[in-house]
Amino acid sequence: MASRAPDTKDPAAPFAHVAVIGAGAWGTALAVVAAANAETVLLWAREPEVVESLNRNRENRLFLPGLTVPDRVHATGDISRAQEAEAILLAAPAQHVRSVLGNLAAALPRGIPVVLCAKGIETGSGLLPTEILREVAPHAESAILSGPSFARDVARKLPTAVTVAAREAVAARLQATLGQSWFRPYVSEDLTGVALGGAAKNVYAIACGMVEGAGFGESARAATISRGFAELMRLGTALGAKSETLMGLSGLGDLVLTATSMSSRNFSLGVALGKGLKTSDLLGAGHPLAEGAATAPALVARARRHGVELPIAEGVAAVLAGKLGVREAAERLLSRPLKPE
């Protein structure tokens, strides 16, 4: 899709100036997407070497090597410059959303769309990213982007479809800003459903990885996906999410991708756990970030507050905490009383 000049009279015109906060692989890929329609894209990175690599070499050699970043993308280490933008894409990991928003909140113009691109639930509070935004920066316009997407696929302009949820008028402009022939954002107003689907699928991807790593077979993995999705639907109903959202790209679609591919850090973590490795050997400095590891106990705690039972998610949390082995967790699930589906 060719870029077009913004028309302020057009309610569906793309945003001319976009800021992306977080220059990891996902943030860099989103900056590439936004640069096709926006006039300028500001990409904030915490690491000085990433800023230098992007501005000098047009490449994020640390997080997304080998792919050229368009000239419209300008990297910076000054997060306050985000106030220059008309819309902000926040690509920080879920457990850092609060702290990054805290640094941004005072500088955010009232009503600026902040699109949360993290997938997870905050430990301790049990809040979804959209709920954190409403708490920390209530003067901003809430939005969220989620769906079945790997950063490298997006950066390479391979066909990808996601969901963007926001108030209708804001969602239309975000769709115009990000929409390409190879990147299709479908709009929704169900922020809760999109946020929950993106968070929970990482937990069930770990569960499916455990099934794979333990050698339980493909039938067991299919059952885990199906029953995990049933748990997601139960919690979604309790939180007021729409069932069609959870059955769409940001729910079932993302779950299928993440729970079946070794390119998924959460699935890969589960595979390693299923093979007998310990959580302490797989997480922390020097290891890829798997959001589901932090989300699992938070998801279980949030569900309990609403009286919703999540047996598979509880098993994942117990394995991650070292309270159960993978086979013991599987035996507990299989010994539960039989009941109608």
C-alpha positions as CSV (number, residue, x, y, z in Angstrom):
1,M,0.0,0.0,0.0
2,A,1.5,3.3,-1.0
3,S,1.7,6.0,1.6
4,R,-0.6,9.0,1.3
5,A,-0.4,12.5,2.7
6,P,-2.5,12.9,5.8
7,D,-5.8,14.8,5.5
8,T,-6.9,16.3,8.8
9,K,-10.4,16.5,7.5
10,D,-10.5,12.8,6.8
11,P,-11.4,10.9,10.0
12,A,-9.7,7.8,8.6
13,A,-6.4,9.5,7.6
14,P,-3.2,7.9,8.8
15,F,-1.3,9.6,11.7
16,A,1.5,11.6,10.2
17,H,3.9,11.3,13.1
18,V,4.1,8.1,15.1
19,A,6.4,7.1,18.0
20,V,7.3,3.6,18.9
21,I,8.5,3.0,22.4
22,G,10.8,0.0,22.7
23,A,13.2,-1.0,20.0
24,G,13.3,-4.7,20.5
25,A,12.5,-7.0,17.6
26,W,8.7,-6.3,17.9
27,G,9.1,-2.5,18.3
28,T,11.5,-2.3,15.3
29,A,9.1,-4.4,13.2
30,L,6.2,-2.1,14.0
31,A,8.3,0.9,13.2
32,V,8.9,-0.6,9.7
33,V,5.1,-1.1,9.3
34,A,4.2,2.5,10.5
35,A,6.9,4.0,8.2
36,A,5.0,2.9,5.1
37,N,2.1,5.4,5.7
38,A,3.4,7.8,8.4
39,E,5.6,10.8,7.4
40,T,8.0,10.2,10.3
41,V,8.4,7.4,12.9
42,L,10.3,8.0,16.1
43,L,11.8,4.8,17.6
44,W,12.9,5.0,21.2
45,A,15.5,2.6,22.4
46,R,17.0,2.2,25.9
47,E,20.3,0.9,24.5
48,P,22.6,3.6,23.0
49,E,24.2,1.0,20.7
50,V,20.7,0.3,19.2
51,V,20.1,4.0,18.6
52,E,23.5,4.3,16.9
53,S,23.0,1.1,14.8
54,L,19.6,2.3,13.6
55,N,20.6,5.8,12.7
56,R,24.0,5.0,11.2
57,N,23.4,1.6,9.6
58,R,19.6,1.5,9.2
59,E,19.6,-1.8,11.0
60,N,18.9,-3.0,14.5
61,R,21.9,-5.3,14.8
62,L,21.2,-6.3,18.4
63,F,17.5,-7.3,18.1
64,L,16.6,-7.6,14.4
65,P,19.8,-8.1,12.4
66,G,19.9,-8.4,8.7
67,L,16.8,-6.3,7.9
68,T,16.9,-2.7,6.6
69,V,14.9,0.0,8.5
70,P,13.4,2.7,6.3
71,D,14.8,6.2,6.4
72,R,11.6,7.6,7.8
73,V,12.4,5.8,11.1
74,H,14.5,8.0,13.4
75,A,15.9,6.4,16.6
76,T,16.4,8.3,19.8
77,G,17.3,7.6,23.4
78,D,15.2,10.5,24.7
79,I,11.8,9.1,25.7
80,S,10.4,12.6,26.2
81,R,10.4,13.1,22.4
82,A,7.4,10.8,22.2
83,Q,5.2,13.9,22.9
84,E,6.0,15.1,19.4
85,A,4.0,12.2,18.0
86,E,0.3,12.0,17.1
87,A,0.1,8.4,18.2
88,I,2.3,6.1,20.3
89,L,2.9,2.4,19.9
90,L,4.2,1.0,23.3
91,A,6.2,-2.1,22.6
92,A,7.8,-2.6,26.0
93,P,7.4,-6.1,27.7
94,A,4.3,-6.4,29.8
95,Q,6.1,-6.4,33.1
96,H,7.7,-3.0,32.2
97,V,4.6,-1.3,30.9
98,R,3.9,0.5,34.2
99,S,7.4,1.9,34.6
100,V,7.7,3.0,30.9
101,L,4.2,4.6,31.1
102,G,5.3,6.3,34.4
103,N,8.2,7.9,32.5
104,L,5.9,9.0,29.7
105,A,2.7,10.0,31.4
106,A,3.5,13.6,32.3
107,A,4.6,14.4,28.8
108,L,1.6,12.7,27.0
109,P,-0.8,15.2,25.4
110,R,-4.4,14.7,26.5
111,G,-6.2,12.3,24.2
112,I,-3.2,10.9,22.4
113,P,-3.7,7.3,21.4
114,V,-1.3,4.9,23.2
115,V,-1.4,1.5,21.5
116,L,-0.3,-1.2,23.8
117,C,1.7,-3.9,22.0
118,A,2.6,-6.0,25.0
119,K,1.1,-9.4,25.7
120,G,0.9,-10.3,29.4
121,I,-0.6,-9.6,32.8
122,E,1.2,-7.6,35.5
123,T,2.5,-9.7,38.4
124,G,1.2,-8.5,41.7
125,S,-1.7,-6.4,40.5
126,G,-3.0,-8.9,38.0
127,L,-3.9,-6.1,35.6
128,L,-4.0,-6.3,31.8
129,P,-1.8,-3.7,30.0
130,T,-5.0,-1.7,29.1
131,E,-5.9,-1.5,32.7
132,I,-2.4,-0.3,33.6
133,L,-2.7,2.4,31.0
134,R,-6.0,3.6,32.4
135,E,-4.5,3.7,35.9
136,V,-1.2,5.4,35.1
137,A,-2.2,7.7,32.2
138,P,-6.0,8.1,32.3
139,H,-5.8,11.2,30.0
140,A,-4.4,9.1,27.1
141,E,-6.7,7.3,24.6
142,S,-6.4,3.5,25.2
143,A,-5.7,1.1,22.3
144,I,-4.1,-2.3,21.9
145,L,-2.6,-4.3,19.1
146,S,-2.3,-8.1,19.2
147,G,-2.6,-11.1,17.1
148,P,-0.6,-14.0,15.5
149,S,2.6,-12.3,14.5
150,F,6.3,-12.9,14.8
151,A,8.5,-9.8,14.6
152,R,10.8,-11.2,11.9
153,D,7.9,-12.2,9.6
154,V,6.4,-8.7,10.0
155,A,9.7,-7.0,9.3
156,R,10.3,-9.1,6.2
157,K,6.8,-8.0,5.0
158,L,5.4,-11.5,5.1
159,P,1.5,-11.7,5.2
160,T,0.3,-11.0,8.7
161,A,-3.1,-10.1,10.2
162,V,-3.7,-8.7,13.7
163,T,-6.4,-7.0,15.7
164,V,-6.3,-3.3,16.7
165,A,-8.8,-2.4,19.5
166,A,-9.7,1.2,20.4
167,R,-12.6,3.6,20.2
168,E,-14.1,3.4,16.7
169,A,-12.7,6.7,15.4
170,V,-9.2,6.0,16.8
171,A,-9.2,2.4,15.5
172,A,-10.0,3.7,12.0
173,R,-7.0,6.0,12.0
174,L,-4.7,3.3,13.4
175,Q,-5.9,0.9,10.7
176,A,-5.1,3.5,8.1
177,T,-1.7,4.1,9.6
178,L,-0.7,0.5,9.9
179,G,-2.6,-1.2,7.1
180,Q,-0.5,-2.6,4.2
181,S,-1.1,-5.3,1.6
182,W,1.1,-7.6,3.8
183,F,0.0,-6.3,7.2
184,R,-3.8,-6.3,7.8
185,P,-5.1,-4.8,11.1
186,Y,-8.7,-5.7,11.7
187,V,-10.5,-3.3,14.1
188,S,-12.4,-3.9,17.3
189,E,-13.6,-2.0,20.3
190,D,-13.1,-4.9,22.7
191,L,-9.9,-3.9,24.5
192,T,-10.4,-6.4,27.2
193,G,-10.8,-9.3,24.9
194,V,-7.8,-8.4,22.8
195,A,-5.6,-7.9,25.9
196,L,-6.7,-11.1,27.6
197,G,-6.3,-13.2,24.5
198,G,-2.7,-11.9,24.0
199,A,-1.8,-12.6,27.6
200,A,-3.4,-16.0,28.1
201,K,-2.2,-17.6,24.9
202,N,1.4,-17.4,26.1
203,V,0.6,-19.5,29.2
204,Y,-1.2,-22.2,27.1
205,A,1.7,-22.1,24.6
206,I,4.0,-23.1,27.5
207,A,1.6,-25.9,28.3
208,C,1.7,-27.2,24.7
209,G,5.4,-27.0,24.7
210,M,5.5,-29.1,27.9
211,V,3.4,-31.7,26.1
212,E,5.8,-31.7,23.1
213,G,8.9,-31.9,25.3
214,A,7.5,-34.7,27.4
215,G,6.7,-36.7,24.4
216,F,2.9,-37.0,25.1
217,G,2.1,-36.8,21.4
218,E,0.2,-34.6,18.9
219,S,-3.2,-35.7,20.1
220,A,-2.4,-34.5,23.6
221,R,-1.2,-31.2,22.2
222,A,-4.4,-30.7,20.3
223,A,-6.4,-31.4,23.4
224,T,-4.3,-28.9,25.4
225,I,-5.0,-26.2,22.8
226,S,-8.7,-26.9,22.8
227,R,-9.1,-27.2,26.6
228,G,-6.8,-24.2,27.1
229,F,-9.0,-22.1,24.8
230,A,-12.0,-23.3,26.8
231,E,-10.4,-21.9,29.9
232,L,-9.7,-18.6,28.1
233,M,-13.3,-18.3,27.1
234,R,-14.5,-18.9,30.7
235,L,-12.2,-16.1,32.0
236,G,-13.1,-13.8,29.1
237,T,-16.8,-14.2,29.9
238,A,-16.1,-13.2,33.6
239,L,-14.1,-10.2,32.5
240,G,-16.7,-9.0,30.0
241,A,-14.7,-9.9,26.8
242,K,-16.6,-10.7,23.7
243,S,-16.6,-14.3,22.6
244,E,-16.1,-13.3,18.9
245,T,-12.9,-11.5,19.9
246,L,-11.5,-14.5,21.7
247,M,-12.4,-16.7,18.7
248,G,-10.6,-14.3,16.4
249,L,-7.0,-13.3,15.5
250,S,-6.1,-12.0,19.0
251,G,-7.4,-15.0,20.8
252,L,-7.6,-18.4,19.0
253,G,-5.4,-17.2,16.1
254,D,-2.5,-16.2,18.3
255,L,-2.9,-19.3,20.4
256,V,-2.6,-21.6,17.4
257,L,0.6,-19.8,16.2
258,T,2.3,-19.6,19.6
259,A,1.4,-23.1,20.7
260,T,2.7,-24.9,17.6
261,S,6.0,-23.2,16.6
262,M,9.5,-23.5,18.0
263,S,9.9,-19.8,16.9
264,S,7.6,-19.1,19.9
265,R,9.7,-18.4,23.0
266,N,6.9,-19.6,25.2
267,F,6.4,-22.8,23.3
268,S,10.2,-23.4,23.3
269,L,10.3,-22.8,27.1
270,G,7.6,-25.4,27.6
271,V,9.5,-27.9,25.4
272,A,12.6,-27.4,27.6
273,L,10.6,-27.9,30.8
274,G,8.9,-31.0,29.3
275,K,12.4,-32.4,28.7
276,G,13.2,-32.0,32.4
277,L,15.1,-28.7,32.5
278,K,14.5,-26.4,35.5
279,T,12.9,-23.0,35.3
280,S,15.9,-21.4,37.0
281,D,18.1,-22.6,34.1
282,L,15.8,-21.2,31.4
283,L,14.8,-17.8,32.6
284,G,16.7,-14.6,33.5
285,A,19.7,-12.8,32.1
286,G,21.0,-14.3,28.9
287,H,17.8,-16.1,28.0
288,P,15.0,-15.1,25.7
289,L,12.1,-13.3,27.3
290,A,9.0,-15.6,27.6
291,E,6.2,-13.5,28.8
292,G,4.1,-16.5,29.7
293,A,6.4,-17.4,32.6
294,A,5.4,-14.2,34.5
295,T,1.9,-14.2,33.2
296,A,1.0,-17.7,34.4
297,P,0.7,-17.1,38.1
298,A,-0.9,-13.7,37.5
299,L,-3.5,-15.2,35.2
300,V,-4.4,-17.9,37.8
301,A,-4.6,-15.3,40.6
302,R,-6.8,-13.0,38.4
303,A,-9.1,-15.9,37.6
304,R,-9.5,-16.9,41.2
305,R,-10.6,-13.4,42.0
306,H,-13.4,-13.9,39.6
307,G,-14.2,-17.5,40.7
308,V,-13.0,-19.0,37.5
309,E,-11.1,-22.3,37.5
310,L,-8.1,-22.7,35.1
311,P,-6.7,-26.2,35.6
312,I,-4.2,-26.1,32.7
313,A,-2.9,-22.6,33.6
314,E,-2.6,-23.7,37.3
315,G,-0.5,-26.7,36.2
316,V,1.8,-24.4,34.2
317,A,2.2,-22.0,37.1
318,A,3.0,-24.9,39.4
319,V,5.6,-26.4,37.1
320,L,7.2,-22.9,36.6
321,A,7.3,-22.5,40.4
322,G,9.0,-25.9,40.9
323,K,6.0,-27.3,42.8
324,L,5.2,-30.0,40.3
325,G,7.0,-31.8,37.5
326,V,5.5,-31.9,34.1
327,R,4.4,-35.5,34.3
328,E,2.9,-35.0,37.7
329,A,1.0,-31.9,36.5
330,A,-0.3,-34.0,33.5
331,E,-1.4,-36.8,35.9
332,R,-3.4,-34.3,38.0
333,L,-5.2,-33.0,34.9
334,L,-6.0,-36.5,33.7
335,S,-7.3,-37.6,37.1
336,R,-9.8,-34.8,37.2
337,P,-13.5,-36.0,37.2
338,L,-14.9,-36.5,33.7
339,K,-17.7,-34.1,32.8
340,P,-19.5,-32.8,29.7
341,E,-17.4,-30.6,27.4
